[in-house]
Amino acid sequence: MTTARAPRAHRTPPGESGPVNWGEYAAAVHRWEVITGRAAPYPTQPGRHGRPVLAPPFVEWLMGLPPGWVTAEHLGLPRTAQLRALGNGVMPQQAAHALRHLLDDLTYLNRPPCLSPASATRRDRRSRVSRPPWADRGVTRPPGTAQATPAARTRRSDPRTRR
């Protein structure tokens, strides 16, 4: 059984200048060009045996890193080391997003626990702390998580009832 492959980006033949044919990815590439403010570099470069291989400047551009972040000449990194560094890296936008969510969760978890729901809501509005949607109803736990009863805690700790 043969499967249809997605069209690849094609580079113009060596010696001829021209744009890259991004195929079905043209809209996404154009969007990222607008966001980053830089034109997309060629996705491939000639390899040792003349076949095209992935170009590190293209990966650097895809990740939203500044030009030369790992591909600068003064670093003296070979192509494989550049790709390894990029592959082990984190996109700055994704890291910022993750940190924002982590800080929101930590802020919510470290609020004073003895406030009534009404006073907690007022305090959170003043301090502009984001809260999970279920917290607005005065609930202290996410839906679906119930506090265990003393009997259930005993059953859980009893070694005879373990599977």
N, C-alpha and C positions, 0 to 999 in steps of 0.2 A: 504494500500500500504506500503510495507516495503522498506526501503532504505539501501543500503550497507554502513556499517560504515568503516571508515579507521582503519587499524590495529593499535593497541596500542603498546606502548613499554612494553615488558613483563619482569618482574624481575624473576630471578630464584627463586625457592622455598626456604624458610628459611632453613639455614643449608647447602645449596649447594652454592658453589662459581661458578661464571660464568659471562660472559658478558651479557649486556642487548641486547635484540633483538629489534632494532629500526625500523624494517620493512622498509617502503618506505622512512622514514626520515633518514636512515643510512648515506647517502651521506651528507646531511645538517649537521648532528651532527658531522661527521668526519671533515668537513670543519671548523666548529666553534671550534672544539678541536685544530686544527692546528692554527687558528687565535689567540685563547686565550692562547695557550701553556699549556693547562690543559686538563686532561681527563674528560669526562662528568661524573658527579656523578649520582647515581641512581635517577630516576625521582620520585620514590615513597618511602614512609616509612610506616611501620605499624601504623594504626590509633588506637584509643582507643578501638574500637570494633573488631580489628584484620583485618579489610579491609584496603587495601592500600589507602593512601592519598598523595597528592602532597607534595614533599619534598622541603622546602625552599632553601637548598643548590643548588638544581637543577635550581630553578628560578634565584637565584643569579648568577649562571654560565651562564644561558641563556642571562641575561642582560649584561654580560661582566664585572661584578663587581669583585673586588678581593675577595678571599675566606675570610669569616668571616665579610664581610661588615655589614651585619645585623644578621648573624647567629652565631657570636662569643659567646662563653659560658659566658664571663664576662659581656655581655650586659644583660643577664638574661631575654630575650624576649621569651614569649611562641610562639609556631608555628603560631598561628593565627595572632599575632602582627607582626611577621616576614613577613608573606605573605602580610599583609596589607601595611607594609612599602615598600615592593618590588613592590606591585601593584600600589602604589601612587608615586613611583619613576620614574625617567627618565633615559633611557639608555644613558650613557656618549657619545657614538658615535652619537646618534641622536641629543643630545643637542649641540655638537660641530658643526655638520652639519647645524643646524638651526642658530646658532650664526654666522657662516661664511656667510651664505646668508643674514642675517640681516645686518651685517657690510658692505657687498658689496653694498646692496641697500642704506644704509645710506651714504656711500661714494659717490655713484653716485648722490643721491639727493642733497647733500651738495656741489656739485661742483659749481664754479662761473657760473652764468647763462648768462653772457654777452660775453662769448668767441665764436668766430666763430667756426663752425664745424671742420675746418682744424686744428686750434690751439688747440681745445679741444682734438682732437685725439692725437696730439703730446704730450700734457701735460699728458693725461691718460696713454700713453705708457711709459713715463718716470716714473710716479708714480706707475705704475703697478696696476692701479685700474681696476677691471673688470667692464664691461659695458654690458647692454643688447644688443642683436644682432641688434635690430632696431636702436640703437643709432649711429651705424657706418655710417648710411646713412644720418646723419645730422638731423634726426627727433627728436623733443623734447618730443613727446608724444608716448605712445605705439600705435600700429596700432589699428584702430577701436575706438579710443577716439578722437573726434573732439572738437574743442573749440566752445562753444555755441555763436551764433550771438546775437547782442543786442536785436533783435526782439524775439528770442527764450527765452532769459533771462526774458524779460518783460512778455511773455506768462506764463512762469513758476511761476513768482511771483504774477500774477494776481489771486486773490481768486475766481473770477467768472469762471475761466477756470479749476479749480481743480475738480477732480472727487470725 
